[in-house]
Amino acid sequence: MKLELNHITKSFGENKVLNDVTFALNEGSITVLMGTNGSGKTTLFNIISGFLTLDNGEVLLDGKNISHETDYKINRLGVTRTFQDMRLISNLMVKENLLLAFPSQDGEKWWRTIFLDKKIKQEQLANGKKAYEILSTCFIDDITDIKAGEISYGQQKLLNLACCMANDPQILLLDEPVAGVNPVFREKLATVIREIKDRGKTLLIIEHNTDFIETVADRILFLNNGNIRSYESYRDFKNDENVKNAYV
């Protein structure tokens, strides 16, 4: 699945946040989106995922214009995102949070519980198996029966990523997945993210942690003054005088 942005502009009043932003994500790769605070990274995520309307330009998913689709429809089309606030249900168990993330469950529709009891049980069994596989991949299969509000911050980050995986998206937008996480959990998150890529998924990640970026990034996009630059390696990015000047 290919995601393309063509000539995206977005202003808030007189403040032009995005100015003719154009790029395409390489399928099956990890792209890290960088920029100073207020450079428009989250605004760009919100536009791609349908939480914010653009002023001009278009967002294409496999050639189809999704610029004006709802966030729900975009998620159903295969683009899933995380948020800086993880939106977990703290008083539910880890496994329960994950099971709730699976899309289009027949058991959620009360009338189907009457007529499709057997199908619902089969679905629940299948989702339970998939949930365990995801929890294992994310290194949290040993805390399934602990409330989400009682696990560590790093474990919550892993659970947040697991919930994202439950949608089986083709494109994942991750908003600062390792922010505030200690090195042990940062490495676990990096391992999971590389595993997702190895499964053929495409990832666009907002992040500032340079150790993490050097570990996972195939490509860097840099937002500055509403414009975007592309770099094929983190070394090229950090050695660019334009980047150095932006952070001064």
ZAFIPA-319945 format. One record per atom (N, C-alpha, C): residue number from 1; residue in one letter; atom name; x, y, z. Coordinates in steps of 0.05 Angstrom, whole numbers. Atoms other than C-alpha are relative to their C-alpha. Layout:
N
NUM a CA X Y Z
...
END
This chain:
248
1 m N 17 -24 0
1 m CA 0 0 0
1 m C 18 25 0
2 k N -17 -24 3
2 k CA 29 67 -21
2 k C -14 25 9
3 l N 11 -26 -10
3 l CA 18 134 14
3 l C 16 22 -13
4 e N -13 -23 13
4 e CA 32 198 -24
4 e C -13 26 10
5 l N 10 -27 -6
5 l CA 25 271 -3
5 l C 9 19 -22
6 n N -6 -18 22
6 n CA 22 323 -58
6 n C -8 29 7
7 h N 5 -29 -3
7 h CA 29 398 -46
7 h C -18 7 23
8 i N 16 -5 -23
8 i CA -1 398 23
8 i C 6 27 13
9 t N -3 -25 -15
9 t CA -13 466 55
9 t C -20 1 22
10 k N 19 -4 -23
10 k CA -44 483 122
10 k C 9 24 16
11 s N -5 -24 -16
11 s CA -50 549 159
11 s C -20 1 23
12 f N 18 -6 -22
12 f CA -79 568 226
12 f C 1 31 3
13 g N 0 -29 2
13 g CA -99 640 217
13 g C 21 9 -19
14 e N -22 -10 18
14 e CA -38 677 189
14 e C 25 -18 2
15 n N -23 17 -3
15 n CA 9 622 211
15 n C -1 -24 -19
16 k N -1 22 19
16 k CA 26 576 152
16 k C 18 -21 12
17 v N -15 21 -13
17 v CA 47 511 185
17 v C 12 -19 -21
18 l N -10 18 21
18 l CA 54 468 122
18 l C -1 15 -26
19 n N -2 -16 25
19 n CA 77 497 56
19 n C 9 -18 -23
20 d N -6 16 24
20 d CA 73 454 -7
20 d C 16 -26 7
21 v N -13 24 -9
21 v CA 93 390 29
21 v C -7 -23 -19
22 t N 3 22 19
22 t CA 104 333 -21
22 t C 20 -22 6
23 f N -18 24 -3
23 f CA 132 263 -9
23 f C -17 -25 -3
24 a N 13 26 0
24 a CA 116 190 -16
24 a C 15 -19 18
25 l N -13 19 -18
25 l CA 130 135 34
25 l C 8 -25 -17
26 n N -9 25 13
26 n CA 172 76 9
26 n C -14 -23 14
27 e N 14 23 -12
27 e CA 131 13 20
27 e C 19 -19 14
28 g N -16 18 -15
28 g CA 157 -34 72
28 g C 25 12 13
29 s N -23 -14 -11
29 s CA 203 18 103
29 s C -7 16 24
30 i N 4 -17 -23
30 i CA 212 61 165
30 i C 10 28 -7
31 t N -7 -28 4
31 t CA 212 136 154
31 t C -5 15 26
32 v N 2 -16 -24
32 v CA 225 182 213
32 v C -4 30 -8
33 l N 6 -28 5
33 l CA 194 252 212
33 l C 10 16 23
34 m N -12 -16 -21
34 m CA 235 303 249
34 m C -5 30 -5
35 g N 5 -29 2
35 g CA 231 378 262
35 g C 0 12 28
36 t N 0 -14 -26
36 t CA 235 429 318
36 t C -29 1 10
37 n N 27 -3 -11
37 n CA 176 439 365
37 n C -16 21 -15
38 g N 17 -18 14
38 g CA 118 471 329
38 g C 5 1 -30
39 s N -7 0 29
39 s CA 145 453 260
39 s C -23 -11 -17
40 g N 23 10 15
40 g CA 80 418 240
40 g C -1 -30 -3
41 k N -1 30 2
41 k CA 96 344 250
41 k C -28 -12 8
42 t N 26 12 -9
42 t CA 32 328 289
42 t C -22 10 -18
43 t N 19 -10 19
43 t CA -8 373 242
43 t C -1 -18 -25
44 l N -1 17 24
44 l CA 16 330 184
44 l C -12 -27 6
45 f N 12 25 -8
45 f CA -2 266 222
45 f C -31 2 0
46 n N 29 -3 -3
46 n CA -72 294 236
46 n C -13 2 -28
47 i N 11 -2 27
47 i CA -82 310 162
47 i C -1 -27 -13
48 i N -1 26 13
48 i CA -60 241 138
48 i C -22 -18 12
49 s N 18 19 -13
49 s CA -104 205 189
49 s C -29 10 2
50 g N 28 -9 2
50 g CA -166 248 177
50 g C -11 15 24
51 f N 9 -15 -24
51 f CA -168 286 243
51 f C 1 31 -5
52 l N -2 -29 7
52 l CA -154 353 208
52 l C -2 3 -30
53 t N 3 -5 29
53 t CA -173 381 140
53 t C 23 17 -10
54 l N -21 -15 12
54 l CA -120 408 94
54 l C -11 25 -14
55 d N 9 -24 16
55 d CA -124 476 58
55 d C 2 -6 -30
56 n N -4 7 28
56 n CA -95 452 -8
56 n C 17 -25 -2
57 g N -15 24 5
57 g CA -64 390 -38
57 g C -17 -25 2
58 e N 15 25 -1
58 e CA -82 317 -34
58 e C 17 -22 14
59 v N -12 24 -12
59 v CA -67 254 5
59 v C -11 -24 -16
60 l N 8 23 16
60 l CA -67 191 -38
60 l C 8 -26 13
61 l N -6 26 -10
61 l CA -72 120 -15
61 l C -5 -20 -23
62 d N 1 17 24
62 d CA -56 72 -72
62 d C -14 15 -23
63 g N 11 -16 22
63 g CA -75 128 -119
63 g C -27 12 5
64 k N 26 -11 -6
64 k CA -142 143 -86
64 k C 2 24 19
65 n N -1 -24 -17
65 n CA -153 212 -57
65 n C -16 -4 25
66 i N 13 4 -26
66 i CA -169 205 17
66 i C 0 26 17
67 s N -3 -26 -14
67 s CA -160 279 34
67 s C -24 8 17
68 h N 24 -9 -14
68 h CA -232 288 57
68 h C -15 -24 13
69 e N 13 22 -13
69 e CA -246 219 86
69 e C 1 4 31
70 t N 0 -1 -29
70 t CA -263 211 160
70 t C 23 -16 12
71 d N -21 16 -14
71 d CA -211 185 210
71 d C -8 -29 1
72 y N 9 28 -2
72 y CA -254 122 218
72 y C 4 -14 -27
73 k N -2 13 27
73 k CA -255 108 142
73 k C 29 -4 -6
74 i N -29 3 6
74 i CA -180 120 136
74 i C 12 -23 15
75 n N -9 23 -16
75 n CA -167 71 192
75 n C -9 -26 -12
76 r N 10 24 12
76 r CA -211 20 158
76 r C 14 -6 -27
77 l N -14 4 25
77 l CA -172 30 93
77 l C 28 -10 5
78 g N -26 12 -5
78 g CA -108 8 128
78 g C 21 19 11
79 v N -19 -19 -12
79 v CA -76 70 160
79 v C -8 4 29
80 t N 5 -2 -29
80 t CA -71 68 236
80 t C 21 17 13
81 r N -19 -17 -13
81 r CA -39 117 283
81 r C -1 -3 30
82 t N -1 -2 -29
82 t CA -18 125 355
82 t C 0 30 7
83 f N -1 -28 -10
83 f CA -22 189 397
83 f C 20 1 23
84 q N -18 -3 -22
84 q CA 25 218 448
84 q C -14 -8 27
85 d N 16 11 -22
85 d CA -30 206 500
85 d C -11 -27 -8
86 m N 3 28 10
86 m CA -38 131 496
86 m C -28 -10 -2
87 r N 28 7 3
87 r CA -113 127 505
87 r C -6 -29 8
88 l N 6 27 -11
88 l CA -111 61 543
88 l C -22 3 22
89 i N 20 0 -22
89 i CA -167 42 591
89 i C 13 -11 24
90 s N -18 7 -22
90 s CA -130 41 656
90 s C -11 -21 19
91 n N 11 19 -19
91 n CA -179 -1 696
91 n C -7 -27 -13
92 l N 3 26 13
92 l CA -182 -57 644
92 l C 27 -14 -1
93 m N -24 16 2
93 m CA -131 -113 640
93 m C 14 5 -27
94 v N -16 -3 24
94 v CA -75 -111 588
94 v C -14 -14 -24
95 k N 12 15 21
95 k CA -108 -166 547
95 k C -27 11 -9
96 e N 26 -11 6
96 e CA -176 -133 551
96 e C 3 25 -17
97 n N -5 -23 17
97 n CA -148 -68 523
97 n C 6 -8 -29
98 l N -7 10 27
98 l CA -119 -107 465
98 l C -24 -11 -15
99 l N 23 12 13
99 l CA -182 -146 451
99 l C -20 21 -10
100 l N 18 -21 8
100 l CA -222 -82 448
100 l C 9 14 -26
101 a N -12 -14 23
101 a CA -175 -57 393
101 a C -6 -15 -26
102 f N 6 15 25
102 f CA -195 -112 343
102 f C -24 13 -13
103 p N 22 -14 14
103 p CA -240 -81 289
103 p C -23 -19 -6
104 s N 23 14 11
104 s CA -310 -101 268
104 s C -6 -26 13
105 q N 6 25 -14
105 q CA -326 -152 321
105 q C -30 -4 1
106 d N 29 6 0
106 d CA -394 -185 313
106 d C -12 2 27
107 g N 11 0 -27
107 g CA -402 -191 388
107 g C -6 28 10
108 e N 5 -27 -8
108 e CA -404 -115 393
108 e C -29 8 -7
109 k N 27 -7 10
109 k CA -472 -115 358
109 k C -20 -18 14
110 w N 17 16 -18
110 w CA -525 -138 408
110 w C -18 -19 -15
111 w N 19 18 14
111 w CA -573 -166 356
111 w C 13 -24 -12
112 r N -14 23 11
112 r CA -519 -211 327
112 r C 5 -21 21
113 t N -5 19 -21
113 t CA -508 -243 395
113 t C -23 -20 1
114 i N 23 18 0
114 i CA -577 -274 387
114 i C 1 -20 -23
115 f N 2 17 24
115 f CA -570 -302 316
115 f C 27 -12 -8
116 l N -26 9 10
116 l CA -495 -312 308
116 l C 18 -9 24
117 d N -15 8 -24
117 d CA -474 -342 375
117 d C 24 -17 -6
118 k N -22 17 7
118 k CA -430 -396 344
118 k C 22 16 -13
119 k N -20 -16 14
119 k CA -395 -347 298
119 k C 15 18 19
120 i N -12 -18 -19
120 i CA -383 -299 355
120 i C 21 -15 17
121 k N -19 16 -16
121 k CA -350 -354 397
121 k C 25 -6 -16
122 q N -23 5 17
122 q CA -306 -372 338
122 q C 18 25 -3
123 e N -15 -25 3
123 e CA -287 -299 329
123 e C 16 6 26
124 q N -13 -5 -26
124 q CA -271 -292 403
124 q C 24 -18 4
125 l N -23 18 -2
125 l CA -226 -353 401
125 l C 23 8 -18
126 a N -20 -9 19
126 a CA -190 -328 339
126 a C 14 25 10
127 n N -11 -25 -10
127 n CA -181 -259 369
127 n C 17 -5 24
128 g N -16 7 -24
128 g CA -156 -289 434
128 g C 27 -11 -8
129 k N -25 11 10
129 k CA -103 -328 395
129 k C 18 22 -12
130 k N -15 -22 12
130 k CA -82 -267 355
130 k C 10 19 21
131 a N -8 -18 -22
131 a CA -81 -225 418
131 a C 25 -10 14
132 y N -23 12 -13
132 y CA -32 -273 451
132 y C 25 3 -17
133 e N -23 -3 18
133 e CA 13 -272 390
133 e C 11 28 -1
134 i N -9 -28 0
134 i CA 14 -196 389
134 i C 13 7 26
135 l N -11 -6 -27
135 l CA 26 -192 464
135 l C 28 -12 2
136 s N -26 13 -1
136 s CA 84 -241 456
136 s C 20 15 -17
137 t N -17 -16 17
137 t CA 113 -201 398
137 t C 9 25 14
138 c N -5 -25 -13
138 c CA 109 -139 441
138 c C 12 -3 28
139 f N -14 5 -26
139 f CA 143 -172 502
139 f C -18 5 25
140 i N 18 -5 -23
140 i CA 81 -164 547
140 i C -19 -22 4
141 d N 18 23 -4
141 d CA 51 -233 546
141 d C 0 -10 29
142 d N -1 8 -28
142 d CA 71 -241 619
142 d C -16 18 19
143 i N 15 -18 -17
143 i CA 27 -184 644
143 i C -29 3 -10
144 t N 26 -2 13
144 t CA -38 -199 608
144 t C -23 5 20
145 d N 22 -3 -20
145 d CA -80 -200 672
145 d C 5 21 21
146 i N -5 -23 -17
146 i CA -53 -136 702
146 i C -14 24 -12
147 k N 13 -24 11
147 k CA -92 -71 695
147 k C 20 18 -14
148 a N -17 -17 16
148 a CA -64 -24 643
148 a C 11 24 16
149 g N -8 -22 -16
149 g CA -60 31 695
149 g C 21 -7 21
150 e N -18 9 -20
150 e CA -15 -11 739
150 e C 27 -10 -11
151 i N -26 9 12
151 i CA 40 -30 690
151 i C 18 25 -5
152 s N -19 -22 3
152 s CA 102 12 676
152 s C -6 16 -25
153 y N 3 -17 23
153 y CA 105 69 627
153 y C 10 -13 -26
154 g N -11 14 23
154 g CA 149 29 580
154 g C -19 -23 -10
155 q N 19 21 7
155 q CA 99 -29 582
155 q C -25 11 -12
156 q N 23 -13 12
156 q CA 42 19 568
156 q C 6 8 -29
157 k N -8 -6 27
157 k CA 80 42 506
157 k C -2 -25 -18
158 l N 1 25 16
158 l CA 87 -30 483
158 l C -29 -9 -4
159 l N 29 6 3
159 l CA 12 -42 496
159 l C -13 18 -20
160 n N 11 -19 19
160 n CA -5 20 457
160 n C 7 -9 -29
161 l N -8 9 26
161 l CA 35 -7 398
161 l C -14 -26 -7
162 a N 15 25 4
162 a CA 2 -76 407
162 a C -29 6 -9
163 c N 27 -7 8
163 c CA -67 -43 402
163 c C -1 10 -29
164 c N -2 -10 28
164 c CA -45 -9 338
164 c C 3 -24 -19
165 m N -4 24 17
165 m CA -23 -77 310
165 m C -25 -17 -3
166 a N 25 16 1
166 a CA -91 -108 326
166 a C -17 7 -24
167 n N 15 -8 24
167 n CA -120 -69 267
167 n C 12 -12 -25
168 d N -15 10 23
168 d CA -70 -104 221
168 d C 2 20 -22
169 p N -2 -22 20
169 p CA -56 -38 185
169 p C 23 -6 -19
170 q N -23 1 19
170 q CA -12 -33 124
170 q C 19 24 4
171 i N -17 -24 -5
171 i CA 13 37 144
171 i C -5 8 29
172 l N 1 -8 -28
172 l CA 28 57 216
172 l C 12 27 4
173 l N -11 -26 -7
173 l CA 37 128 240
173 l C 4 0 30
174 l N -6 2 -28
174 l CA 72 128 307
174 l C 10 27 10
175 d N -6 -27 -11
175 d CA 75 193 348
175 d C 17 -3 25
176 e N -19 1 -22
176 e CA 137 193 392
176 e C -2 -26 17
177 p N 3 26 -14
177 p CA 136 118 410
177 p C 19 -5 23
178 v N -19 6 -22
178 v CA 198 120 455
178 v C 4 24 18
179 a N -3 -24 -17
179 a CA 189 189 487
179 a C -4 -8 30
180 g N 2 5 -29
180 g CA 203 184 562
180 g C 4 -29 8
181 v N -4 28 -6
181 v CA 221 110 558
181 v C 29 -6 5
182 n N -27 6 -7
182 n CA 283 81 590
182 n C 13 -18 -22
183 p N -14 14 22
183 p CA 337 47 546
183 p C -9 -29 -4
184 v N 8 28 2
184 v CA 312 -24 562
184 v C -25 -2 -17
185 f N 25 1 15
185 f CA 242 -11 537
185 f C 2 13 -28
186 r N -5 -12 26
186 r CA 267 33 481
186 r C 10 -21 -20
187 e N -10 21 17
187 e CA 305 -26 453
187 e C -22 -20 -7
188 k N 22 18 5
188 k CA 243 -70 460
188 k C -19 12 -21
189 l N 18 -14 20
189 l CA 201 -19 422
189 l C 13 0 -27
190 a N -15 1 26
190 a CA 255 -15 368
190 a C -2 -27 -13
191 t N 2 28 10
191 t CA 254 -91 362
191 t C -27 -5 -12
192 v N 27 4 10
192 v CA 178 -92 354
192 v C -4 15 -26
193 i N 4 -17 24
193 i CA 179 -36 303
193 i C 15 -12 -24
194 r N -14 14 22
194 r CA 232 -72 262
194 r C -15 -25 -9
195 e N 15 24 6
195 e CA 190 -135 266
195 e C -25 7 -18
196 i N 23 -9 16
196 i CA 129 -97 239
196 i C 9 6 -28
197 k N -11 -6 27
197 k CA 172 -71 181
197 k C 6 -26 -15
198 d N -7 25 13
198 d CA 197 -142 167
198 d C -25 -15 -10
199 r N 25 12 9
199 r CA 124 -163 159
199 r C -12 15 -24
200 g N 8 -14 24
200 g CA 119 -115 100
200 g C -16 25 4
201 k N 15 -24 -6
201 k CA 86 -57 135
201 k C 17 25 -4
202 t N -13 -26 4
202 t CA 103 17 123
202 t C -5 17 25
203 l N 2 -16 -24
203 l CA 118 62 182
203 l C 10 29 -4
204 l N -8 -28 -2
204 l CA 121 138 190
204 l C 0 7 29
205 i N -3 -3 -29
205 i CA 147 157 259
205 i C 10 29 6
206 i N -10 -25 -12
206 i CA 153 224 295
206 i C 17 -8 24
207 e N -17 7 -22
207 e CA 212 218 342
207 e C 23 20 2
208 h N -22 -18 -4
208 h CA 268 259 373
208 h C 25 -15 11
209 n N -22 15 -12
209 n CA 311 205 406
209 n C 19 -10 -21
210 t N -19 6 21
210 t CA 373 200 364
210 t C 10 -28 0
211 d N -9 28 -1
211 d CA 395 132 389
211 d C -20 -18 -13
212 f N 21 15 12
212 f CA 328 103 369
212 f C -1 5 -30
213 i N 2 -7 29
213 i CA 327 139 302
213 i C 23 -14 -16
214 e N -23 13 14
214 e CA 397 113 283
214 e C -5 -30 -2
215 t N 4 28 -1
215 t CA 373 43 301
215 t C -21 -9 -21
216 v N 23 10 16
216 v CA 308 40 260
216 v C -3 14 -27
217 a N 8 -17 24
217 a CA 306 95 206
217 a C 13 -10 -26
218 d N -10 4 28
218 d CA 312 78 132
218 d C 3 27 -14
219 r N 1 -26 13
219 r CA 300 151 115
219 r C -10 20 20
220 i N 8 -22 -18
220 i CA 291 218 149
220 i C -14 22 -17
221 l N 13 -24 11
221 l CA 241 273 131
221 l C 3 22 21
222 f N -5 -22 -18
222 f CA 255 341 162
222 f C -18 24 -7
223 l N 18 -22 4
223 l CA 201 394 170
223 l C 13 25 13
224 n N -11 -25 -10
224 n CA 226 466 178
224 n C -13 23 -15
225 n N 13 -23 12
225 n CA 188 531 166
225 n C -21 -8 -21
226 g N 21 9 18
226 g CA 132 492 133
226 g C 9 -16 -24
227 n N -11 14 23
227 n CA 178 459 82
227 n C 12 -26 9
228 i N -11 26 -7
228 i CA 203 388 79
228 i C 24 -7 -17
229 r N -24 10 14
229 r CA 271 358 62
229 r C 2 -30 6
230 s N -3 29 -3
230 s CA 288 284 52
230 s C 29 -7 1
231 y N -27 10 -3
231 y CA 351 248 74
231 y C 0 -30 -1
232 e N -1 29 3
232 e CA 371 177 57
232 e C 14 -14 24
233 s N -12 12 -24
233 s CA 408 167 123
233 s C 0 21 22
234 y N -2 -19 -23
234 y CA 412 197 193
234 y C 26 15 -1
235 r N -26 -15 3
235 r CA 485 215 179
235 r C -3 24 -18
236 d N 5 -22 19
236 d CA 464 257 119
236 d C -16 22 14
237 f N 17 -19 -13
237 f CA 411 290 162
237 f C 16 17 20
238 k N -13 -14 -22
238 k CA 455 308 222
238 k C 24 17 -10
239 n N -22 -16 11
239 n CA 511 335 177
239 n C -8 23 -17
240 d N 11 -21 17
240 d CA 466 382 138
240 d C 0 27 16
241 e N -2 -26 -14
241 e CA 480 455 156
241 e C -28 12 4
242 n N 27 -10 -3
242 n CA 406 472 145
242 n C -13 -12 26
243 v N 10 12 -25
243 v CA 389 423 201
243 v C 13 12 24
244 k N -14 -11 -22
244 k CA 442 449 247
244 k C -10 29 7
245 n N 10 -28 -4
245 n CA 418 521 237
245 n C -28 0 11
246 a N 27 1 -10
246 a CA 346 501 251
246 a C -2 -5 29
247 y N 1 7 -28
247 y CA 363 474 319
247 y C 16 19 17
248 v N -15 -20 -16
248 v CA 406 534 340
248 v C -19 17 15
END
